[in-house]
Amino acid sequence: MQVSVQSTSELSRRLTVQIPEEQIQSRVAARLKSVARDVRIDGFRPGKAPQSVVLKRYGGKVREEILSDIVASSFHAAIAAENLRPAGMPRITPKAPDAGHGLAYDAEFDVYPEVKLAPLGSLTVKNPVSEVGDQDLDAMVQRLREQRKTWEVAARPVQMGDRVTMNFEGSESGVNFTQGVVENYAAVLGGNQLLEDFENELLGKSAGDHLEFGLTFPAEYRGQPQLAGKVAQFSVDLIQVEESRLPELDAEFVKTYGIENGDIDAFLHDVRENMDRELERVIQGRLKNAVMEALYEANPLSLPPSLVQDEAEQMMGPYIQAAKERRQPFDAEVMRPVFEKSAHHRVALGLILGEIIQDNHIRVDHNRVRALVESIAQSYQDPEAAVQWYYAKPERLREVEHRVLEDQAVDLVLTQVKMVAEPISFEQLMKLNANE
């Protein structure tokens, strides 16, 4: 086998492979000999047909099979010999050598970039420092009261915090994107259900009013990505306006949150503990994100277009499916560049983390895998059955193992980077986390 390699770009290669005819003929002969033992040919007993007859009837098909096998095996042998790491499937182009002169083909493919990590000690990571204060506890209790609020019809114009019920439809460039009129839609103003500009149009209006207005969707709008930055027209019929009534913080109220004896102090203690746990979870998540960003910035990579495109396609998949289910348009060609930016980030970080894991011989911690599976299982009606489901087949655990391995790599990075404390209030931290 003869192999030559040509660099067609920074991360693209063309591999030219030539296989001598003798090697092909040898494998064809062996395959035909095996075929001759099993085939039934009229006029001959099983396995007794002359080789010439077998060759005439099956020679062409067997040669095609052998050539296909040789292309696959020779490609893998060639990239191993040349120490190449293909990123994606190769594009095979057969050449046309003279009859009886063997096989030749070109294989074009992208290769993974070489990852040379910046010293981890040169990285700086901001570490959020926060705590739950009394004012944070008061604000949380207020939100819990909000969750138990009741609604009463208000015979007045709309105010912030009211719940409005309406019929509406929206269009952009003459195309209706709400699939006709959305009827009896209820939304709380200030509850992040509606765009701010939409809410402003409702303020001061009364039940029975009809509204016609236009607004511009935010450039980063994700609800229907095809509407991002676009000007839309809305027609709204306001049906009902309601105002809220909050329950008192008393024994009856705390019983609704599992404090059976109605002890308000016990309720406040439980709430603070839950807030402390949530704070720790958010801090760890933001710390992990900070490590990821530091690694990404310190290790710029050129990536094969095929890897980025494949990742972008996977990222778009759920949005495309959701649009189909809602019978809404989704222009993949328009949205692809948006997703490719995020895809580049994800692919690069995957390669960087992979290099850290390999360089430091990190192996998945199965105790952490078990702990994560059990944590995930708590959201199911039967947690034990959920745990058993994950462990029933190894492939079901792979995503969990990947997450744990990633966390282990981040833990290692945190032992070597420079940490800078970043004081931040609980309220600010929760708002930042909710907006990301």
C-alpha positions in Angstrom: 0.0 0.0 0.0 1.3 3.4 -1.0 0.1 6.5 0.9 0.7 10.2 0.4 -0.8 13.1 2.4 -1.5 16.7 1.3 -2.6 19.6 3.5 -5.3 21.4 1.6 -5.9 23.9 4.5 -4.9 24.4 8.1 -7.2 21.6 9.3 -8.0 19.7 6.0 -6.1 16.8 4.5 -6.2 14.8 1.3 -5.0 11.3 1.6 -4.1 9.4 -1.6 -4.0 5.6 -1.2 -2.9 3.0 -3.8 -3.5 -0.7 -3.3 -1.7 -3.2 -5.6 -3.7 -5.6 -7.7 -2.0 -8.6 -6.2 -3.5 -7.8 -2.8 -7.0 -7.4 -4.2 -6.8 -10.6 -6.3 -5.6 -12.6 -3.2 -8.5 -11.5 -1.2 -11.0 -12.0 -4.0 -9.7 -15.5 -4.5 -10.0 -16.3 -0.8 -13.6 -15.0 -0.7 -14.6 -16.9 -3.8 -13.2 -20.1 -2.4 -15.4 -19.5 0.7 -18.4 -18.7 -1.5 -17.9 -21.9 -3.5 -18.3 -24.1 -0.5 -21.8 -22.7 0.3 -23.5 -21.7 -3.0 -25.9 -23.9 -5.0 -25.4 -23.8 -8.7 -27.6 -25.8 -11.1 -25.9 -28.9 -12.5 -23.4 -29.2 -9.6 -23.4 -30.7 -6.2 -23.1 -28.2 -3.3 -19.5 -27.1 -3.1 -18.4 -28.9 -6.3 -18.9 -26.2 -8.9 -15.6 -25.4 -10.8 -13.9 -22.2 -9.7 -14.3 -20.8 -13.2 -18.1 -21.1 -12.9 -18.1 -19.5 -9.4 -15.9 -16.7 -10.7 -18.1 -16.0 -13.7 -21.3 -15.9 -11.6 -20.0 -14.2 -8.4 -16.7 -12.6 -9.3 -18.0 -9.1 -10.0 -20.0 -8.9 -6.8 -17.2 -10.4 -4.7 -14.7 -7.9 -6.1 -17.0 -5.0 -5.3 -17.4 -6.2 -1.7 -13.6 -6.7 -1.4 -12.9 -3.2 -2.7 -15.3 -1.7 -0.3 -13.7 -3.6 2.6 -10.2 -2.6 1.4 -11.1 1.1 1.2 -12.4 1.0 4.8 -9.5 -1.0 6.2 -6.8 0.8 4.2 -8.1 4.2 5.2 -7.9 3.4 8.9 -4.4 1.8 8.5 -3.2 4.9 6.5 -4.4 7.5 9.1 -2.8 5.4 11.9 0.4 5.2 10.0 0.4 9.0 9.3 -0.7 9.8 12.9 -3.8 11.7 11.7 -7.0 12.3 13.8 -10.0 12.7 11.4 -12.8 14.9 12.6 -15.8 13.4 10.9 -16.3 11.0 8.0 -14.0 11.2 5.0 -15.1 12.0 1.5 -13.9 9.2 -0.7 -13.2 9.8 -4.4 -12.2 6.6 -6.3 -9.6 7.0 -9.0 -9.8 5.1 -12.3 -6.5 3.1 -12.7 -5.9 0.9 -15.7 -7.6 -2.5 -15.6 -5.7 -4.9 -13.5 -3.6 -2.2 -11.8 -5.2 -2.3 -8.4 -7.2 0.3 -6.5 -6.5 4.0 -5.9 -8.6 6.7 -4.2 -8.5 10.1 -2.5 -9.9 10.6 1.0 -10.5 14.2 2.0 -11.3 15.0 5.6 -10.9 17.5 8.4 -8.5 16.8 11.3 -8.7 17.8 15.0 -6.5 20.7 15.9 -3.5 20.2 18.2 -4.4 21.5 21.6 -1.5 23.1 23.5 -2.8 24.2 26.9 -1.8 27.4 28.5 -0.4 26.9 32.0 -3.3 26.6 34.4 -1.5 28.7 36.9 -1.7 31.7 34.5 -5.5 31.7 34.6 -7.5 34.0 36.8 -11.0 33.0 37.9 -13.5 35.2 39.8 -15.1 33.4 42.7 -18.6 34.7 43.8 -18.8 35.3 47.6 -22.3 35.7 49.0 -24.6 34.8 51.9 -28.3 34.8 52.7 -29.2 37.9 54.7 -32.3 38.6 56.7 -33.6 40.9 53.9 -33.1 38.0 51.5 -35.2 35.7 53.8 -37.9 38.3 54.0 -38.0 38.6 50.2 -38.2 34.9 49.8 -41.1 34.7 52.2 -42.8 37.4 50.2 -42.4 35.3 47.1 -43.8 32.2 48.8 -46.8 34.3 49.8 -47.1 35.3 46.2 -47.3 31.7 45.2 -50.4 31.2 47.4 -52.1 34.4 46.3 -55.6 34.5 45.0 -57.1 36.6 42.3 -60.2 38.9 42.3 -61.7 40.8 39.4 -60.7 44.4 39.4 -63.1 47.0 38.0 -60.2 49.5 37.1 -57.5 50.0 34.5 -54.5 47.6 34.3 -51.7 48.1 36.8 -48.3 46.3 37.1 -48.8 43.0 38.9 -52.3 42.5 37.7 -53.3 39.3 35.8 -54.9 40.0 32.5 -56.9 37.7 30.2 -56.9 38.5 26.5 -57.3 37.3 23.0 -54.4 38.3 20.7 -52.6 37.5 17.5 -49.3 38.6 16.0 -47.8 39.0 12.6 -44.4 39.9 11.1 -44.1 41.0 7.5 -47.7 40.0 6.9 -47.1 36.4 8.2 -49.1 35.4 11.3 -46.7 33.7 13.8 -49.3 32.9 16.5 -51.2 30.4 14.3 -54.3 32.6 14.3 -55.9 34.1 17.4 -54.6 32.9 20.8 -57.7 32.9 23.0 -58.2 33.4 26.7 -54.5 33.9 27.3 -53.7 34.8 31.0 -50.5 36.6 32.0 -49.3 38.5 35.0 -47.7 41.8 34.2 -44.2 41.8 35.6 -44.1 38.0 35.7 -41.7 37.7 32.7 -44.5 36.1 30.5 -44.7 39.1 28.1 -42.2 41.4 26.5 -41.8 44.6 28.4 -43.0 46.7 25.5 -46.1 44.5 25.2 -46.9 45.0 28.9 -46.5 48.8 28.6 -49.2 48.8 25.9 -51.6 47.1 28.4 -50.9 49.4 31.3 -53.8 51.8 31.9 -56.2 49.9 29.6 -59.5 48.3 30.8 -61.5 45.1 30.2 -63.3 45.4 26.9 -60.6 47.5 25.2 -59.2 46.6 21.7 -55.6 47.4 21.0 -53.5 47.6 17.8 -49.7 48.2 18.2 -46.3 47.3 16.9 -43.1 46.4 18.8 -39.6 45.2 18.1 -38.5 41.9 19.4 -35.1 41.9 21.3 -32.1 40.9 19.2 -31.4 38.0 21.6 -35.1 36.7 21.7 -35.1 32.9 22.0 -38.8 32.2 22.3 -39.1 32.1 18.5 -35.5 32.8 17.3 -36.7 33.8 13.8 -38.4 36.9 15.3 -35.3 38.2 17.0 -34.8 41.9 16.1 -37.9 41.9 13.9 -40.8 44.4 14.1 -44.2 42.7 14.7 -47.8 43.9 14.7 -50.2 42.8 17.4 -54.0 42.9 17.8 -55.3 42.5 21.3 -58.8 42.2 22.9 -58.6 42.7 26.7 -61.1 40.4 28.3 -60.5 40.6 32.1 -58.4 42.4 34.7 -57.6 40.8 38.1 -55.7 41.9 41.2 -54.0 39.7 43.7 -54.7 39.1 47.4 -51.8 37.7 49.5 -52.3 35.3 52.5 -51.1 36.3 55.9 -47.9 34.8 57.4 -49.6 32.6 60.0 -49.9 29.1 61.2 -52.4 28.1 58.4 -50.1 29.5 55.8 -46.9 27.6 56.9 -48.9 24.4 57.1 -49.4 24.6 53.4 -45.6 24.3 53.1 -45.3 21.1 55.2 -44.9 22.6 58.7 -47.7 20.5 60.3 -47.6 22.1 63.7 -47.9 25.6 62.2 -44.6 26.8 63.8 -43.6 30.0 61.9 -40.0 29.9 63.3 -39.5 26.3 62.0 -40.9 27.4 58.6 -38.4 30.3 58.5 -35.5 28.0 59.4 -36.4 25.5 56.6 -36.7 28.4 54.1 -33.2 29.7 55.0 -31.7 26.2 54.8 -33.1 25.8 51.3 -31.8 29.2 50.3 -28.4 28.3 51.6 -28.4 25.1 49.5 -29.5 27.0 46.4 -26.9 29.6 47.0 -24.2 26.9 47.1 -25.5 25.3 43.9 -25.5 28.7 42.0 -22.0 29.6 43.3 -20.6 26.3 42.1 -22.3 26.6 38.8 -21.0 30.1 38.2 -17.6 29.1 39.3 -17.6 26.2 36.8 -18.7 28.6 34.1 -15.9 31.0 35.0 -13.4 28.2 34.7 -14.8 27.3 31.3 -14.6 30.9 30.0 -11.0 31.3 31.4 -10.0 28.1 29.6 -11.7 29.2 26.4 -10.1 32.6 26.4 -6.6 31.3 27.2 -6.7 28.5 24.6 -7.9 29.9 21.3 -8.4 27.1 18.8 -9.0 26.9 15.0 -11.7 24.3 14.5 -12.7 22.1 11.6 -15.9 23.5 10.0 -17.4 20.1 9.9 -17.3 19.8 13.7 -18.8 23.2 14.3 -21.5 22.6 11.7 -22.4 19.2 13.2 -22.7 20.7 16.7 -24.8 23.5 15.4 -27.2 21.1 13.7 -27.6 19.2 17.0 -28.2 22.4 18.9 -30.9 23.5 16.4 -32.6 20.1 16.5 -34.9 20.8 19.6 -35.8 24.3 18.2 -36.8 22.8 14.8 -38.8 20.1 16.5 -40.6 22.6 18.8 -41.4 24.8 15.8 -42.9 21.8 14.0 -45.0 20.8 17.0 -46.3 24.4 17.3 -46.7 24.7 13.5 -44.5 27.7 13.5 -41.8 28.6 10.8 -38.1 28.1 11.6 -35.6 29.3 9.0 -32.6 27.0 9.7 -30.4 28.9 7.2 -31.0 32.2 8.8 -30.5 30.8 12.3 -27.5 28.6 11.6 -24.8 31.4 12.0 -26.3 32.2 15.5 -26.0 28.6 16.6 -22.6 28.1 15.0 -21.1 30.8 17.4 -22.3 28.8 20.4 -21.3 25.6 18.7 -17.7 26.8 18.3 -17.6 27.6 22.0 -18.9 24.1 23.0 -16.6 22.2 20.6 -13.5 24.1 21.6 -14.2 23.6 25.3 -14.8 19.9 24.7 -11.4 19.6 23.2 -9.7 21.6 25.9 -11.3 19.6 28.7 -10.5 16.4 26.9 -6.8 17.4 26.8 -6.9 18.3 30.5 -8.5 14.9 31.3 -6.0 13.0 29.2 -2.9 14.9 30.5 -3.9 14.4 34.1 -5.1 10.8 33.7 -8.5 11.7 35.2 -10.8 8.7 35.6 -14.5 9.0 36.3 -15.4 8.8 40.0 -18.2 6.2 40.1 -19.2 7.4 43.6 -19.9 10.8 42.2 -21.7 9.2 39.3 -24.0 7.4 41.7 -24.6 10.5 43.8 -25.5 12.5 40.6 -27.9 9.8 39.4 -29.6 9.7 42.8 -29.9 13.5 42.8 -31.5 13.4 39.3 -33.8 10.6 40.4 -35.3 12.7 43.2 -37.3 14.6 40.6 -39.1 11.3 39.6 -42.2 9.8 41.3 -40.2 6.6 42.0 -36.6 7.6 42.6 -35.3 4.1 43.1 -36.9 2.9 39.8 -35.2 5.9 38.1 -31.8 4.9 39.5 -32.3 1.3 38.4 -33.2 2.5 34.9 -30.0 4.4 34.6 -27.9 1.5 35.7 -29.7 -1.1 33.6 -27.7 -0.2 30.5 -24.2 1.4 30.3 -25.2 3.8 27.5 -27.8 5.5 29.8 -25.0 6.3 32.2 -22.7 7.9 29.6 -24.1 11.4 29.8 -24.0 11.4 33.6 -20.4 10.0 33.5 -19.5 12.8 31.1 -20.9 15.4 33.4 -19.0 14.0 36.4 -15.7 13.7 34.4 -16.2 17.4 33.3 -16.7 18.4 36.9 -13.6 16.5 38.0 -11.6 18.3 35.4 -13.0 21.7 36.6 -12.1 20.7 40.2 -8.5 20.0 39.2 -8.3 23.4 37.3 -9.5 25.2 40.4 -6.6 23.8 42.4 -4.2 25.6 40.1 -5.7 28.8 38.9 -5.6 32.2 40.7 -8.9 32.8 42.5 -10.2 36.3 43.0 -13.0 36.8 45.5 -16.0 38.7 44.0 -18.5 39.9 46.7 -22.1 39.9 45.5 -25.4 40.1 47.2 -27.7 37.1 47.2 -30.4 39.0 45.3 -27.9 40.1 42.6 -26.5 36.6 42.2 -30.0 35.0 41.8 -31.0 37.6 39.2 -27.8 37.0 37.2 -28.3 33.3 37.4 -32.0 33.6 36.3 -31.0 35.8 33.3 -28.4 33.4 31.9 
